[in-house]
Amino acid sequence: MNRKGTTVKTFTPKPADLTHDWYVVDATDVVLGRLATQVADLLRGKNKPTYAPHADSGNFVIVINADKIALTGNKMGKELYSHSGRPGGLRRDSYAELLEKKPERIIKAAVKGMLPKNKLAKVQLDRLRVFRGAEHPHTAQQPQVFEIAQISQQAK
């Protein structure tokens, strides 16, 4: 095989190519893991043809109706752990308690676990906005509706 004359160009997005679109996702009756994977892909920008793992081509994502999310299996009995980084700073909250008081934390923790563990992940996670109800203050950005077709089987 003679490969002397062929060159393959790898596309690398320039800063001018990077756009940050706004999407709104309704979490009503969507299983937590399915929602988190879709939102993580949007935050990373994997839905764009200009995606590159090292470039920040991610989008802003607004998740509404976080309190109506579906948890499968025995997750109501499980607990979400977080640590403040200080001695004795381990925090343990049950999913049932969090679903009533702070459902935003459940979604943020699930999406954070599905992002890569690097410096870019913090920037991308900061673009996630989670709201308990159907109202959000980002209507001026004119977010596109992102539909997740597969809803929970228990909700049917």
Disulfide bonds with the S-S distance in Angstrom:
none
